[in-house]
Amino acid sequence: MHEMSLAEGVLTVIQDAARAQGFARVRTVWLEIGQLAAVEREALRFSFDVVTRGSLADGAALEIVDVPGAAWCMQCCETVAVSERGEGCPRCGSYQLQVTAGTEMRVKELEVV
């Protein structure tokens, strides 16, 4: 389950931000996760709860903001929406797609005390 290591990475980002900005507690964490990022949301929520126990983010709410997938179609030269890897272009049917969005995961915002 790679979601545990992702949750540990999020906690590291939070701890680094706390040192740099001087806050003591985190109430809410907003994560942007791309639709194509291969992250199981419920496993990440569980892992986040486990990893943050006893930390400055203990009990913090985890809000997930979904980022839609997009790709550049090399055949029709258009940016198109994609919901999973390996699907064809919804406009022309080509499989020559270069993913341009939806693979990212980042801490978007923190509500802190």
Secondary structure as GFF3:
##gff-version 3
##sequence-region A 1 113
A	DSSP	alpha_helix	3	21	.	.	.	ID=ss1
A	DSSP	beta_strand	26	34	.	.	.	ID=ss2
A	DSSP	alpha_helix	41	52	.	.	.	ID=ss3
A	DSSP	beta_strand	61	67	.	.	.	ID=ss4
A	DSSP	beta_strand	69	73	.	.	.	ID=ss5
A	DSSP	beta_strand	78	82	.	.	.	ID=ss6
A	DSSP	beta_strand	97	101	.	.	.	ID=ss7
A	DSSP	beta_strand	105	112	.	.	.	ID=ss8
###
